[in-house]
Amino acid sequence: MGEIPSGLSPALLALWHDARGDWQKAHDLVDHLTDPVSLHVHAYLHRKEGDIWNADYWYARAKRARPAHSLDEEWESLIDEYL
């Protein structure tokens, strides 16, 4: 699986775990956080889960619109924006 990179924010660490197939660990890292980046990642995770109503709630809290592109493209855009 590789070592966890040091110095990652909780949101980026969540994306790292998500990329390795551990959705629950990713969700647990951002579930209780209220900063805009964590809210955005939280929204993405619920979209990936397939819970669109819940995802839309978190996108609204993050002041973002749910993207129309694929989940893989969204993951990449989150990394590009926040790394």
C-alpha positions in Angstrom: 0.0 0.0 0.0 2.9 2.4 0.6 3.6 4.8 3.3 1.3 7.7 4.1 2.9 10.9 2.9 3.8 13.2 5.8 2.3 16.7 6.2 -1.0 16.1 4.5 -4.1 17.9 5.7 -7.0 15.7 6.9 -8.8 16.3 3.6 -5.8 15.3 1.5 -5.2 12.3 3.8 -8.8 11.3 3.2 -8.3 11.4 -0.5 -5.2 9.3 -0.1 -7.1 6.6 1.8 -10.0 6.9 -0.7 -7.6 6.2 -3.6 -6.5 3.0 -1.8 -10.1 1.8 -1.5 -10.6 2.7 2.2 -13.8 4.9 1.9 -14.6 4.5 5.5 -11.2 5.7 6.8 -11.5 8.6 4.3 -14.9 9.5 5.5 -13.9 9.3 9.2 -11.1 11.8 8.6 -13.4 14.6 7.3 -16.8 13.7 8.8 -16.5 16.0 11.8 -14.6 18.9 10.1 -16.2 22.1 9.0 -13.5 23.9 6.9 -14.3 24.4 3.2 -11.8 21.9 1.9 -13.0 19.1 4.2 -16.6 19.9 3.4 -15.7 19.6 -0.3 -14.0 16.3 0.1 -16.8 15.1 2.3 -19.3 15.9 -0.5 -17.1 14.0 -3.0 -17.0 11.0 -0.7 -20.8 10.8 -0.4 -21.1 11.2 -4.2 -18.8 8.3 -4.6 -20.8 6.3 -2.1 -23.9 6.9 -4.3 -25.8 9.0 -1.7 -26.5 12.0 -4.0 -28.9 13.7 -1.7 -26.3 13.7 1.1 -23.5 14.7 -1.3 -25.6 17.7 -2.5 -26.0 18.8 1.1 -22.2 18.7 1.6 -21.6 20.4 -1.7 -23.9 23.2 -0.6 -22.1 23.5 2.7 -18.8 23.8 0.8 -20.4 26.4 -1.5 -19.8 24.1 -4.5 -21.9 22.6 -7.2 -21.9 18.9 -7.8 -19.7 18.4 -10.8 -21.0 16.7 -14.0 -17.7 14.9 -14.7 -16.7 11.4 -13.5 -15.6 10.6 -10.0 -12.1 9.9 -11.2 -12.0 13.4 -12.7 -13.4 14.9 -9.5 -10.7 13.2 -7.4 -8.0 14.5 -9.8 -9.5 18.0 -9.6 -9.6 17.9 -5.8 -5.9 16.9 -5.7 -5.0 19.6 -8.2 -6.9 22.3 -6.3 -5.8 21.4 -2.8 -2.3 19.9 -3.0 
